[in-house]
Amino acid sequence: MSAQAAERAGDLRLAQEQLEQAARACEAGGRGARAEQLRRHARRLAETLPGDTRKPFPERVPVLADAGQAAWCSFCCRPGQEVGSLVAGPAGAYICRGCVQRALSLLGRGAGGG
Ligand SMILES: [Zn+2]
């Protein structure tokens, strides 16, 4: 489903996720101005429905990304089909197992508690 289709269907959150993915694709392709334009539209979506109880990003914790979703790791930029399951963050970012492991090694396992 495209961002426009999601927006028409009233799925604000999905529309914003799609816009964010498109913005990242634009950034990767060196089209930063278009990426910012897409993000402005995503922010406007949130403002146009002030009475809507559906918040754009209700989860503020990592969640397992929908396996059927066409998403890619925000860190290594590899698609989910290549790297396997992705964890989704609250603002449209995704991370793969390999990047999580690399991040843990950078942070030091157990550093900071947990
Ligand atoms: Zn990755």
Residues whose N, C-alpha, C, O or C-beta is under 5 A from the ligand:
A	BS01	ZN	C73 F75 C76 C96 C99
